[in-house]
Amino acid sequence: MLYITTTPWWLRMLFPSDLTWNIPTAEKILYLTFDDGPTPEATSFVLDELKKYNAKATFFCIGENVQRYPQLYQRLFAEGHRVGNHTHNHLNGFTTKDELWLNNVKEAAKWIDSDLFRPPYGKIRNFQAKVLKEANPPFRIIMWSVISADFDNKISPQKSFTNVKKNVKPGSIVVFHDSKKAFPNLRFALPETLKLFSSEGYRFEAIV
């Protein structure tokens, strides 16, 4: 499984311009994000953990999961978090025809009311990004600066936490996954992340 836990400048240059990779700030703020939900076990766990620290986060949701678990989706709003579009069926922008991929984003938008978008796998082509940014209303494409790799079942939960611990700085956008696949790593890495950085004076905010 190939991925990079941080996004260096040269990697960002390979992507379309105007994507958001971090949110510059002089304050101790981290932006925790969660992809691929909502799912009953993982998303409920995440919300319970965030509540302990009065932490706010951004959830990039799969449209079909929102259809399946509407009450859980509504809980995200009720507890003060933000949501974003992550396509309806988690389609890969590099391997899916543009029309099909863009229509899948539109289908998700019927269920997810947000101007934020994150491409599944972080894969988006220039044309796709251009169409989304010129939509009415336009999408803001949110990437990340640190990835926990909680989805990788070949690493330990401790390694997933270390990926975050060693790489974040003020303004980092951090990716976790509120999915069944990631849950074994997430249930260790997220509480440890919240505990450590809270003790260091950080606060956790949603992307606005």
MDTraj code that builds the backbone (N, CA, C; nanometers):
import mdtraj as md
import numpy as np

residues = "MET LEU TYR ILE THR THR THR PRO TRP TRP LEU ARG MET LEU PHE PRO SER ASP LEU THR TRP ASN ILE PRO THR ALA GLU LYS ILE LEU TYR LEU THR PHE ASP ASP GLY PRO THR PRO GLU ALA THR SER PHE VAL LEU ASP GLU LEU LYS LYS TYR ASN ALA LYS ALA THR PHE PHE CYS ILE GLY GLU ASN VAL GLN ARG TYR PRO GLN LEU TYR GLN ARG LEU PHE ALA GLU GLY HIS ARG VAL GLY ASN HIS THR HIS ASN HIS LEU ASN GLY PHE THR THR LYS ASP GLU LEU TRP LEU ASN ASN VAL LYS GLU ALA ALA LYS TRP ILE ASP SER ASP LEU PHE ARG PRO PRO TYR GLY LYS ILE ARG ASN PHE GLN ALA LYS VAL LEU LYS GLU ALA ASN PRO PRO PHE ARG ILE ILE MET TRP SER VAL ILE SER ALA ASP PHE ASP ASN LYS ILE SER PRO GLN LYS SER PHE THR ASN VAL LYS LYS ASN VAL LYS PRO GLY SER ILE VAL VAL PHE HIS ASP SER LYS LYS ALA PHE PRO ASN LEU ARG PHE ALA LEU PRO GLU THR LEU LYS LEU PHE SER SER GLU GLY TYR ARG PHE GLU ALA ILE VAL".split()
xyz = np.array([
    [0.0849, -0.1182, 0.0000],
    [0.0000, 0.0000, 0.0000],
    [0.0890, 0.1238, 0.0000],
    [0.0741, 0.2084, -0.1018],
    [0.1618, 0.3239, -0.1182],
    [0.0915, 0.4509, -0.0728],
    [0.1522, 0.5207, 0.0224],
    [0.1025, 0.6507, 0.0660],
    [0.2153, 0.7231, 0.1377],
    [0.2012, 0.8529, 0.1516],
    [0.2978, 0.9357, 0.2228],
    [0.2247, 1.0023, 0.3374],
    [0.2800, 0.9949, 0.4581],
    [0.2083, 1.0453, 0.5752],
    [0.2044, 1.1980, 0.5814],
    [0.2954, 1.2643, 0.5118],
    [0.2903, 1.4103, 0.5012],
    [0.2909, 1.4478, 0.3539],
    [0.2539, 1.5712, 0.3236],
    [0.2471, 1.6145, 0.1837],
    [0.3501, 1.7255, 0.1592],
    [0.4696, 1.6903, 0.1140],
    [0.5720, 1.7911, 0.0867],
    [0.5330, 1.8788, -0.0323],
    [0.6010, 1.9924, -0.0453],
    [0.5648, 2.0907, -0.1475],
    [0.5706, 2.0316, -0.2876],
    [0.6695, 1.9447, -0.3127],
    [0.6862, 1.8928, -0.4484],
    [0.5692, 1.8006, -0.4868],
    [0.5126, 1.7314, -0.3877],
    [0.3973, 1.6464, -0.4156],
    [0.2749, 1.7315, -0.4461],
    [0.2595, 1.8405, -0.3733],
    [0.1454, 1.9286, -0.3965],
    [0.1498, 1.9906, -0.5354],
    [0.2701, 2.0091, -0.5886],
    [0.2852, 2.0682, -0.7217],
    [0.2301, 1.9773, -0.8314],
    [0.2134, 1.8488, -0.8011],
    [0.1611, 1.7544, -0.8998],
    [0.0098, 1.7599, -0.9111],
    [-0.0545, 1.8311, -0.8182],
    [-0.1998, 1.8385, -0.8134],
    [-0.2482, 1.9718, -0.8701],
    [-0.3778, 1.9816, -0.8996],
    [-0.4332, 2.1093, -0.9435],
    [-0.4062, 2.2184, -0.8403],
    [-0.3985, 2.3404, -0.8874],
    [-0.3744, 2.4531, -0.7971],
    [-0.4998, 2.4836, -0.7150],
    [-0.4827, 2.5635, -0.6126],
    [-0.5930, 2.6114, -0.5281],
    [-0.6576, 2.5037, -0.4430],
    [-0.5890, 2.3953, -0.4189],
    [-0.6386, 2.2979, -0.3236],
    [-0.5902, 2.3378, -0.1843],
    [-0.6678, 2.3058, -0.0835],
    [-0.6312, 2.3414, 0.0536],
    [-0.5623, 2.2233, 0.1209],
    [-0.4367, 2.2450, 0.1595],
    [-0.3567, 2.1399, 0.2222],
    [-0.3384, 2.1622, 0.3719],
    [-0.3421, 2.2856, 0.4127],
    [-0.3342, 2.3207, 0.5539],
    [-0.3976, 2.4580, 0.5709],
    [-0.4124, 2.5013, 0.6944],
    [-0.4730, 2.6315, 0.7224],
    [-0.3736, 2.7114, 0.8065],
    [-0.2968, 2.8001, 0.7430],
    [-0.1913, 2.8718, 0.8157],
    [-0.2455, 2.9470, 0.9375],
    [-0.1774, 2.9313, 1.0486],
    [-0.2169, 2.9997, 1.1721],
    [-0.0980, 3.0034, 1.2665],
    [-0.0923, 3.1073, 1.3484],
    [0.0094, 3.1169, 1.4527],
    [-0.0403, 3.0555, 1.5829],
    [-0.1682, 3.0198, 1.5877],
    [-0.2270, 2.9619, 1.7080],
    [-0.2128, 2.8100, 1.7076],
    [-0.2255, 2.7525, 1.8253],
    [-0.2182, 2.6073, 1.8376],
    [-0.3551, 2.5477, 1.8042],
    [-0.3777, 2.5281, 1.6756],
    [-0.5039, 2.4731, 1.6265],
    [-0.4731, 2.3556, 1.5346],
    [-0.5460, 2.2474, 1.5515],
    [-0.5404, 2.1347, 1.4590],
    [-0.6785, 2.1126, 1.4002],
    [-0.6798, 2.0694, 1.2751],
    [-0.8052, 2.0433, 1.2042],
    [-0.8159, 1.8927, 1.1782],
    [-0.8881, 1.8249, 1.2651],
    [-0.9087, 1.6812, 1.2496],
    [-1.0202, 1.6570, 1.1487],
    [-0.9950, 1.5658, 1.0565],
    [-1.0953, 1.5308, 0.9570],
    [-1.1119, 1.3789, 0.9549],
    [-1.2320, 1.3361, 0.9158],
    [-1.2658, 1.1941, 0.9148],
    [-1.3335, 1.1606, 0.7831],
    [-1.2809, 1.0603, 0.7141],
    [-1.3306, 1.0217, 0.5825],
    [-1.4094, 0.8911, 0.5879],
    [-1.5000, 0.8786, 0.4929],
    [-1.5654, 0.7519, 0.4554],
    [-1.6877, 0.7146, 0.5384],
    [-1.7255, 0.7946, 0.6352],
    [-1.8444, 0.7632, 0.7150],
    [-1.9698, 0.8239, 0.6538],
    [-2.0763, 0.8317, 0.7312],
    [-2.0811, 0.7822, 0.8689],
    [-2.1044, 0.6315, 0.8756],
    [-2.0471, 0.5697, 0.9786],
    [-2.0703, 0.4290, 1.0079],
    [-2.1029, 0.4179, 1.1566],
    [-2.1962, 0.3319, 1.1946],
    [-2.2457, 0.3317, 1.3324],
    [-2.1382, 0.3181, 1.4397],
    [-2.0547, 0.2169, 1.4295],
    [-1.9575, 0.1937, 1.5364],
    [-1.8493, 0.3012, 1.5387],
    [-1.7849, 0.3252, 1.4245],
    [-1.6706, 0.4160, 1.4224],
    [-1.7112, 0.5613, 1.4432],
    [-1.8145, 0.6078, 1.3724],
    [-1.8533, 0.7486, 1.3841],
    [-1.9057, 0.7793, 1.5230],
    [-1.9822, 0.6904, 1.5803],
    [-2.0322, 0.7112, 1.7164],
    [-1.9164, 0.7200, 1.8152],
    [-1.8176, 0.6345, 1.7987],
    [-1.6985, 0.6382, 1.8838],
    [-1.6266, 0.7715, 1.8690],
    [-1.6057, 0.8156, 1.7450],
    [-1.5377, 0.9420, 1.7200],
    [-1.6106, 1.0571, 1.7883],
    [-1.7408, 1.0631, 1.7717],
    [-1.8181, 1.1723, 1.8302],
    [-1.8089, 1.1717, 1.9823],
    [-1.8119, 1.0552, 2.0407],
    [-1.8003, 1.0462, 2.1866],
    [-1.6635, 1.0944, 2.2344],
    [-1.5583, 1.0583, 2.1608],
    [-1.4228, 1.1007, 2.1989],
    [-1.4053, 1.2509, 2.1800],
    [-1.4542, 1.3052, 2.0702],
    [-1.4419, 1.4493, 2.0469],
    [-1.5118, 1.5285, 2.1559],
    [-1.6264, 1.4787, 2.1995],
    [-1.7049, 1.5493, 2.3003],
    [-1.6274, 1.5638, 2.4314],
    [-1.5438, 1.4668, 2.4649],
    [-1.4662, 1.4709, 2.5885],
    [-1.3730, 1.5915, 2.5941],
    [-1.3316, 1.6409, 2.4766],
    [-1.2350, 1.7505, 2.4691],
    [-1.2959, 1.8774, 2.4100],
    [-1.4279, 1.8776, 2.3967],
    [-1.4958, 1.9895, 2.3313],
    [-1.4308, 2.0182, 2.1955],
    [-1.3937, 1.9131, 2.1267],
    [-1.3251, 1.9241, 1.9974],
    [-1.4265, 1.9224, 1.8838],
    [-1.4029, 2.0049, 1.7833],
    [-1.4848, 2.0065, 1.6628],
    [-1.4019, 1.9532, 1.5467],
    [-1.4687, 1.8900, 1.4521],
    [-1.3990, 1.8264, 1.3407],
    [-1.4817, 1.8383, 1.2137],
    [-1.4235, 1.7903, 1.1054],
    [-1.4897, 1.7923, 0.9745],
    [-1.4983, 1.6493, 0.9228],
    [-1.6193, 1.6084, 0.8835],
    [-1.6444, 1.4722, 0.8383],
    [-1.6742, 1.4720, 0.6889],
    [-1.5875, 1.4076, 0.6104],
    [-1.6100, 1.3946, 0.4669],
    [-1.6853, 1.2643, 0.4425],
    [-1.8124, 1.2797, 0.4102],
    [-1.9076, 1.1682, 0.4103],
    [-1.9290, 1.1085, 0.2714],
    [-1.9537, 0.9796, 0.2709],
    [-1.9956, 0.9074, 0.1514],
    [-2.1478, 0.9181, 0.1410],
    [-2.1966, 0.9581, 0.0242],
    [-2.3400, 0.9789, 0.0083],
    [-2.4229, 0.8579, 0.0432],
    [-2.3817, 0.7394, 0.0001],
    [-2.4609, 0.6210, 0.0271],
    [-2.4638, 0.5881, 0.1768],
    [-2.3593, 0.6266, 0.2501],
    [-2.3606, 0.6055, 0.3950],
    [-2.4548, 0.7034, 0.4644],
    [-2.4623, 0.8250, 0.4116],
    [-2.5567, 0.9228, 0.4660],
    [-2.7001, 0.8730, 0.4442],
    [-2.7263, 0.8179, 0.3267],
    [-2.8582, 0.7589, 0.2997],
    [-2.8902, 0.6467, 0.3984],
    [-2.7893, 0.5683, 0.4277],
    [-2.8089, 0.4497, 0.5113],
    [-2.8261, 0.4861, 0.6594],
    [-2.7561, 0.5918, 0.7036],
    [-2.7563, 0.6268, 0.8461],
    [-2.7897, 0.7751, 0.8660],
    [-2.9092, 0.8167, 0.8293],
    [-2.9428, 0.9591, 0.8353],
    [-2.9404, 1.0170, 0.9766],
    [-2.9785, 0.9397, 1.0753],
    [-2.9786, 0.9917, 1.2122],
    [-2.8364, 1.0173, 1.2613],
    [-2.7451, 0.9309, 1.2244],
    [-2.6052, 0.9503, 1.2613],
    [-2.5480, 1.0732, 1.1907],
    [-2.5857, 1.0911, 1.0665],
    [-2.5445, 1.2105, 0.9914],
    [-2.5953, 1.3367, 1.0605],
    [-2.7182, 1.3357, 1.1039],
    [-2.7739, 1.4527, 1.1720],
    [-2.7045, 1.4783, 1.3051],
    [-2.6536, 1.3743, 1.3679],
    [-2.5812, 1.3929, 1.4938],
    [-2.4555, 1.4773, 1.4728],
    [-2.3926, 1.4659, 1.3569],
    [-2.2738, 1.5469, 1.3276],
    [-2.3063, 1.6953, 1.3416],
    [-2.4190, 1.7361, 1.2852],
    [-2.4604, 1.8764, 1.2926],
    [-2.4994, 1.9143, 1.4351],
    [-2.5743, 1.8263, 1.4991],
    [-2.6250, 1.8565, 1.6333],
    [-2.5113, 1.8814, 1.7318],
    [-2.3962, 1.8190, 1.7063],
    [-2.2833, 1.8338, 1.7977],
    [-2.1800, 1.9345, 1.7482],
    [-2.2171, 2.0127, 1.6477],
    [-2.1355, 2.1274, 1.6083],
    [-2.0222, 2.1011, 1.5120],
    [-2.0271, 1.9892, 1.4406],
    [-1.9216, 1.9566, 1.3448],
    [-1.9618, 1.9995, 1.2037],
    [-1.8650, 1.9953, 1.1117],
    [-1.8925, 2.0259, 0.9716],
    [-1.8859, 1.8992, 0.8893],
    [-1.9494, 1.9020, 0.7753],
    [-1.9456, 1.7886, 0.6842],
    [-1.8914, 1.8324, 0.5490],
    [-1.8467, 1.7344, 0.4724],
    [-1.8027, 1.7585, 0.3366],
    [-1.8415, 1.6420, 0.2482],
    [-1.8404, 1.6652, 0.1191],
    [-1.8760, 1.5665, 0.0166],
    [-1.7527, 1.4815, -0.0153],
    [-1.7704, 1.3494, -0.0166],
    [-1.6601, 1.2556, -0.0454],
    [-1.7022, 1.1581, -0.1560],
    [-1.7905, 1.2056, -0.2455],
    [-1.8565, 1.1309, -0.3527],
    [-1.9633, 1.0391, -0.2946],
    [-2.0453, 0.9844, -0.3818],
    [-2.1555, 0.8995, -0.3361],
    [-2.1107, 0.7564, -0.3110],
    [-2.0142, 0.7096, -0.3879],
    [-1.9720, 0.5685, -0.3775],
    [-1.8216, 0.5513, -0.3639],
    [-1.7510, 0.6549, -0.3182],
    [-1.6058, 0.6492, -0.2956],
    [-1.5304, 0.6132, -0.4242],
    [-1.5542, 0.6925, -0.5277],
    [-1.4924, 0.6657, -0.6576],
    [-1.3539, 0.7297, -0.6690],
    [-1.2656, 0.6584, -0.7369],
    [-1.1292, 0.7036, -0.7626],
    [-1.1288, 0.7951, -0.8849],
    [-1.0875, 0.9211, -0.8667],
    [-1.0894, 1.0175, -0.9761],
    [-0.9905, 0.9890, -1.0870],
    [-0.8875, 0.9103, -1.0586],
    [-0.7888, 0.8768, -1.1608],
    [-0.8355, 0.7642, -1.2519],
    [-0.9201, 0.6753, -1.2009],
    [-0.9580, 0.5559, -1.2768],
    [-1.1035, 0.5559, -1.3214],
    [-1.1771, 0.6623, -1.2891],
    [-1.3183, 0.6731, -1.3261],
    [-1.3340, 0.7814, -1.4325],
    [-1.4156, 0.7557, -1.5336],
    [-1.4391, 0.8565, -1.6373],
    [-1.4945, 0.9835, -1.5740],
    [-1.4523, 1.0975, -1.6292],
    [-1.4876, 1.2269, -1.5704],
    [-1.6385, 1.2433, -1.5507],
    [-1.7170, 1.2118, -1.6521],
    [-1.8609, 1.2325, -1.6426],
    [-1.9212, 1.1497, -1.5298],
    [-1.8806, 1.0229, -1.5217],
    [-1.9317, 0.9348, -1.4167],
    [-1.8901, 0.9851, -1.2789],
    [-1.7646, 1.0264, -1.2663],
    [-1.7121, 1.0733, -1.1381],
    [-1.7834, 1.2009, -1.0936],
    [-1.7984, 1.2960, -1.1850],
    [-1.8643, 1.4227, -1.1513],
    [-2.0118, 1.4016, -1.1182],
    [-2.0770, 1.3116, -1.1890],
    [-2.2162, 1.2806, -1.1573],
    [-2.2286, 1.2157, -1.0193],
    [-2.1266, 1.1402, -0.9804],
    [-2.1268, 1.0775, -0.8493],
    [-2.1135, 1.1813, -0.7381],
    [-2.0351, 1.2856, -0.7638],
    [-2.0251, 1.3971, -0.6696],
    [-2.1612, 1.4664, -0.6588],
    [-2.2270, 1.4871, -0.7732],
    [-2.3588, 1.5519, -0.7730],
    [-2.4613, 1.4686, -0.6977],
    [-2.4554, 1.3375, -0.7138],
    [-2.5484, 1.2500, -0.6425],
    [-2.5273, 1.2624, -0.4919],
    [-2.4023, 1.2649, -0.4504],
    [-2.3731, 1.2814, -0.3075],
    [-2.4246, 1.4148, -0.2559],
    [-2.4163, 1.5184, -0.3409],
    [-2.4597, 1.6523, -0.3001],
    [-2.6102, 1.6594, -0.2722],
    [-2.6865, 1.5630, -0.3226],
    [-2.8295, 1.5576, -0.2910],
    [-2.8518, 1.5246, -0.1435],
    [-2.7518, 1.4611, -0.0835],
    [-2.7638, 1.4140, 0.0544],
    [-2.6732, 1.4907, 0.1500],
    [-2.5687, 1.5534, 0.0952],
    [-2.4678, 1.6211, 0.1771],
    [-2.4653, 1.7679, 0.1380],
    [-2.5153, 1.8524, 0.2253],
    [-2.5234, 1.9959, 0.1972],
    [-2.3960, 2.0638, 0.2446],
    [-2.2995, 2.0785, 0.1543],
    [-2.1703, 2.1355, 0.1923],
    [-2.0972, 2.1862, 0.0691],
    [-2.0161, 2.2909, 0.0898],
    [-1.9299, 2.3385, -0.0183],
    [-1.7901, 2.2808, -0.0072],
    [-1.7676, 2.1912, 0.0895],
    [-1.6378, 2.1265, 0.1055],
    [-1.6373, 1.9928, 0.0317],
    [-1.5248, 1.9609, -0.0285],
    [-1.5116, 1.8342, -0.1002],
    [-1.3717, 1.7783, -0.0791],
    [-1.3657, 1.6490, -0.0585],
    [-1.2359, 1.5792, -0.0563],
    [-1.2441, 1.4597, -0.1502],
    [-1.1505, 1.4478, -0.2441],
    [-1.1533, 1.3332, -0.3360],
    [-1.1104, 1.2044, -0.2666],
    [-1.1847, 1.0957, -0.2853],
    [-1.1405, 0.9681, -0.2309],
    [-0.9991, 0.9337, -0.2769],
    [-0.9209, 0.8793, -0.1870],
    [-0.7803, 0.8440, -0.2109],
    [-0.6937, 0.9668, -0.2401],
    [-0.7510, 1.0869, -0.2313],
    [-0.6767, 1.2076, -0.2674],
    [-0.6508, 1.2190, -0.4165],
    [-0.7309, 1.1487, -0.4968],
    [-0.7050, 1.1422, -0.6409],
    [-0.8087, 1.2240, -0.7177],
    [-0.7593, 1.3304, -0.7816],
    [-0.8465, 1.4198, -0.8573],
    [-0.7678, 1.4773, -0.9736],
    [-0.8297, 1.4797, -1.0915],
    [-0.7630, 1.5331, -1.2103],
    [-0.7926, 1.6820, -1.2257],
    [-0.7101, 1.7482, -1.3062],
    [-0.7256, 1.8924, -1.3266],
    [-0.8647, 1.9291, -1.3752],
    [-0.9162, 1.8553, -1.4725],
    [-1.0483, 1.8873, -1.5265],
    [-1.1553, 1.8719, -1.4184],
    [-1.1480, 1.7654, -1.3414],
    [-1.2458, 1.7419, -1.2362],
    [-1.2437, 1.8558, -1.1342],
    [-1.1234, 1.8960, -1.0937],
    [-1.1103, 2.0057, -0.9974],
    [-1.1665, 2.1355, -1.0538],
    [-1.1402, 2.1603, -1.1821],
    [-1.1885, 2.2827, -1.2466],
    [-1.3410, 2.2880, -1.2459],
    [-1.4044, 2.1760, -1.2795],
    [-1.5508, 2.1715, -1.2817],
    [-1.6076, 2.1959, -1.1420],
    [-1.5491, 2.1343, -1.0413],
    [-1.5997, 2.1509, -0.9052],
    [-1.5818, 2.2942, -0.8563],
    [-1.4706, 2.3548, -0.8906],
    [-1.4443, 2.4917, -0.8447],
    [-1.5287, 2.5946, -0.9192],
    [-1.5830, 2.5556, -1.0360],
    [-1.6683, 2.6459, -1.1134],
    [-1.8161, 2.6133, -1.0973],
    [-1.8470, 2.5187, -1.0088],
    [-1.9865, 2.4815, -0.9840],
    [-2.0592, 2.5966, -0.9145],
    [-2.1907, 2.5886, -0.9091],
    [-2.2716, 2.6909, -0.8435],
    [-2.3571, 2.6257, -0.7350],
    [-2.3182, 2.6400, -0.6077],
    [-2.2009, 2.7135, -0.5586],
    [-2.0725, 2.6327, -0.5789],
    [-1.9582, 2.7004, -0.5785],
    [-1.8320, 2.6296, -0.6004],
    [-1.7922, 2.5443, -0.4801],
    [-1.7221, 2.4349, -0.5080],
    [-1.6664, 2.3523, -0.4021],
    [-1.5278, 2.4021, -0.3630],
    [-1.4957, 2.3901, -0.2350],
    [-1.3594, 2.4070, -0.1857],
    [-1.3010, 2.2685, -0.1680],
    [-1.1906, 2.2426, -0.2340],
    [-1.1313, 2.1087, -0.2321],
    [-1.0285, 2.1015, -0.1194],
    [-1.0568, 2.0150, -0.0223],
    [-0.9755, 2.0037, 0.0985],
    [-0.8926, 1.8756, 0.0920],
    [-0.7623, 1.8918, 0.0967],
    [-0.6721, 1.7767, 0.1006],
    [-0.6251, 1.7568, 0.2453],
    [-0.4942, 1.7389, 0.2681],
    [-0.4462, 1.7212, 0.4050],
    [-0.2959, 1.7447, 0.4100],
    [-0.2466, 1.7676, 0.5312],
    [-0.1030, 1.7789, 0.5527],
    [-0.0457, 1.6587, 0.6264],
    [-0.1302, 1.5862, 0.6997],
    [-0.0852, 1.4674, 0.7734],
    [-0.1921, 1.3598, 0.7627],
    [-0.1497, 1.2382, 0.7354],
    [-0.2432, 1.1267, 0.7281],
    [-0.2031, 1.0226, 0.8318],
    [-0.2996, 0.9783, 0.9100],
    [-0.2703, 0.8836, 1.0180],
    [-0.2419, 0.7427, 0.9658],
    [-0.2899, 0.7125, 0.8465],
    [-0.2803, 0.5783, 0.7865],
    [-0.3526, 0.4739, 0.8716],
    [-0.4574, 0.5173, 0.9403],
    [-0.5348, 0.4232, 1.0211],
    [-0.6014, 0.3148, 0.9371],
    [-0.6174, 0.3405, 0.8078],
    [-0.6786, 0.2440, 0.7163],
    [-0.5868, 0.1268, 0.6838],
    [-0.4577, 0.1389, 0.7161],
    [-0.3582, 0.0384, 0.6790],
    [-0.3521, -0.0684, 0.7876],
    [-0.4088, -0.1857, 0.7598],
    [-0.4126, -0.2903, 0.8621],
    [-0.2787, -0.3620, 0.8788],
    [-0.1772, -0.3161, 0.8049],
    [-0.0426, -0.3728, 0.8216],
    [0.0413, -0.2939, 0.9223],
    [-0.0112, -0.1817, 0.9698],
    [0.0592, -0.1069, 1.0729],
    [-0.0156, -0.1197, 1.2056],
    [0.0548, -0.0917, 1.3138],
    [-0.0049, -0.1029, 1.4459],
    [-0.0824, 0.0239, 1.4802],
    [-0.1741, 0.0157, 1.5756],
    [-0.2407, 0.1366, 1.6236],
    [-0.1421, 0.2403, 1.6757],
    [-0.0354, 0.1946, 1.7398],
    [0.0664, 0.2866, 1.7906],
    [0.1348, 0.3611, 1.6765],
    [0.1613, 0.2916, 1.5652],
    [0.2239, 0.3559, 1.4494],
    [0.1304, 0.4598, 1.3892],
    [0.0023, 0.4311, 1.3853],
    [-0.0939, 0.5274, 1.3338],
    [-0.0902, 0.6556, 1.4171],
    [-0.0842, 0.6421, 1.5489],
    [-0.0736, 0.7586, 1.6364],
    [0.0582, 0.8314, 1.6135],
    [0.1668, 0.7564, 1.5998],
    [0.2983, 0.8179, 1.5789],
    [0.3024, 0.8979, 1.4489],
    [0.2337, 0.8498, 1.3466],
    [0.2276, 0.9246, 1.2202],
    [0.1744, 1.0659, 1.2421],
    [0.0784, 1.0772, 1.3320],
    [0.0221, 1.2082, 1.3642],
    [0.1154, 1.2847, 1.4572],
    [0.1563, 1.2210, 1.5636],
    [0.2382, 1.2843, 1.6675],
    [0.3637, 1.3506, 1.6102],
    [0.4299, 1.2851, 1.5178],
    [0.5590, 1.3333, 1.4675],
    [0.5475, 1.4388, 1.3582],
    [0.4298, 1.4548, 1.3010],
    [0.4210, 1.5370, 1.1799],
    [0.3321, 1.6597, 1.1888],
    [0.2462, 1.6702, 1.2891],
    [0.1562, 1.7844, 1.2918],
    [0.2259, 1.9099, 1.3432],
    [0.1694, 2.0221, 1.3040],
    [0.2106, 2.1526, 1.3545],
    [0.0871, 2.2424, 1.3473],
    [0.0919, 2.3612, 1.4056],
    [-0.0268, 2.4469, 1.4013],
    [-0.0810, 2.4648, 1.2591],
    [-0.2107, 2.4432, 1.2445],
    [-0.2749, 2.4575, 1.1144],
    [-0.2802, 2.3308, 1.0320],
    [-0.2262, 2.2210, 1.0834],
    [-0.2288, 2.0946, 1.0085],
    [-0.3714, 2.0435, 0.9916],
    [-0.3990, 1.9913, 0.8735],
    [-0.5225, 1.9171, 0.8476],
    [-0.4866, 1.7689, 0.8557],
    [-0.5475, 1.6993, 0.9506],
    [-0.5121, 1.5608, 0.9810],
    [-0.6249, 1.4683, 0.9358],
    [-0.5887, 1.3584, 0.8707],
    [-0.6892, 1.2629, 0.8217],
    [-0.6942, 1.1372, 0.9076],
    [-0.8130, 1.1098, 0.9599],
    [-0.8483, 0.9803, 1.0150],
    [-0.9636, 0.9262, 0.9305],
    [-1.0065, 0.8034, 0.9597],
    [-1.1180, 0.7431, 0.8867],
    [-1.2172, 0.6828, 0.9853],
    [-1.3432, 0.7260, 0.9773],
    [-1.4471, 0.6674, 1.0622],
    [-1.5156, 0.5544, 0.9867],
    [-1.4351, 0.4528, 0.9597],
    [-1.4817, 0.3369, 0.8831],
    [-1.4529, 0.2092, 0.9608],
    [-1.5223, 0.1034, 0.9239],
    [-1.5014, -0.0262, 0.9892],
    [-1.3579, -0.0742, 0.9698],
    [-1.3042, -0.0543, 0.8515],
    [-1.1684, -0.0997, 0.8212],
    [-1.0648, -0.0318, 0.9102],
    [-1.0818, 0.0978, 0.9320],
    [-0.9832, 0.1750, 1.0076],
    [-1.0019, 0.1662, 1.1585],
    [-1.1155, 0.1148, 1.2031],
    [-1.1508, 0.1253, 1.3446],
    [-1.0483, 0.0639, 1.4402],
    [-0.9872, -0.0516, 1.4084],
    [-0.8883, -0.1058, 1.5021],
    [-0.7734, -0.0094, 1.5330],
    [-0.7286, 0.0667, 1.4334],
    [-0.6237, 0.1659, 1.4573],
    [-0.6810, 0.2958, 1.5132],
    [-0.7953, 0.3362, 1.4610],
    [-0.8571, 0.4626, 1.5020],
    [-0.8874, 0.4657, 1.6512],
    [-0.9378, 0.3570, 1.7049],
    [-0.9828, 0.3588, 1.8445],
    [-0.8672, 0.3753, 1.9429],
    [-0.7438, 0.3542, 1.8971],
    [-0.6273, 0.3881, 1.9799],
    [-0.5714, 0.5248, 1.9425],
    [-0.5533, 0.5487, 1.8132],
    [-0.4831, 0.6692, 1.7675],
    [-0.5582, 0.7975, 1.7971],
    [-0.6903, 0.7974, 1.7815],
    [-0.7655, 0.9213, 1.8037],
    [-0.7630, 0.9653, 1.9500],
    [-0.7972, 0.8792, 2.0474],
    [-0.7897, 0.9247, 2.1867],
    [-0.6507, 0.9715, 2.2273],
    [-0.5482, 0.9034, 2.1790],
    [-0.4119, 0.9450, 2.2125],
    [-0.3792, 1.0808, 2.1520],
    [-0.4259, 1.1046, 2.0301],
    [-0.4043, 1.2347, 1.9653],
    [-0.4742, 1.3459, 2.0425],
    [-0.5976, 1.3238, 2.0779],
    [-0.6727, 1.4245, 2.1530],
    [-0.6082, 1.4517, 2.2886],
    [-0.5669, 1.3469, 2.3570],
    [-0.5069, 1.3623, 2.4900],
    [-0.3739, 1.4372, 2.4827],
    [-0.2867, 1.3967, 2.3904],
    [-0.1542, 1.4581, 2.3816],
    [-0.1615, 1.6057, 2.3460],
    [-0.2328, 1.6356, 2.2386],
    [-0.2300, 1.7737, 2.1908],
    [-0.3151, 1.8671, 2.2763],
    [-0.4155, 1.8146, 2.3422],
    [-0.4868, 1.8962, 2.4404],
    [-0.3937, 1.9342, 2.5547],
    [-0.3124, 1.8390, 2.5987],
    [-0.2194, 1.8667, 2.7080],
    [-0.1134, 1.9685, 2.6680],
    [-0.0897, 1.9816, 2.5377],
    [0.0086, 2.0781, 2.4886],
    [-0.0546, 2.2122, 2.4521],
    [-0.1811, 2.2286, 2.4839],
    [-0.2474, 2.3566, 2.4641],
    [-0.3127, 2.3771, 2.3289],
    [-0.3252, 2.2703, 2.2516],
    [-0.3923, 2.2801, 2.1222],
    [-0.5435, 2.2749, 2.1401],
    [-0.6136, 2.3325, 2.0459],
    [-0.7572, 2.3119, 2.0352],
    [-0.7875, 2.2550, 1.8964],
    [-0.9030, 2.1965, 1.8833],
    [-0.9408, 2.1248, 1.7621],
    [-1.0631, 2.1931, 1.7024],
    [-1.0504, 2.2372, 1.5790],
    [-1.1588, 2.3136, 1.5159],
    [-1.2006, 2.2496, 1.3841],
    [-1.3246, 2.2759, 1.3455],
    [-1.3747, 2.2334, 1.2152],
    [-1.3270, 2.3318, 1.1096],
    [-1.3192, 2.2852, 0.9872],
    [-1.2827, 2.3715, 0.8743],
    [-1.4036, 2.4560, 0.8389],
    [-1.3853, 2.5868, 0.8301],
    [-1.4960, 2.6767, 0.7981],
    [-1.4711, 2.7473, 0.6657],
])
top = md.Topology()
chain = top.add_chain()
for i, resn in enumerate(residues, 1):
    res = top.add_residue(resn, chain, resSeq=i)
    for name in ("N", "CA", "C"):
        top.add_atom(name, md.element.get_by_symbol(name[0]), res)
traj = md.Trajectory(xyz[None], top)
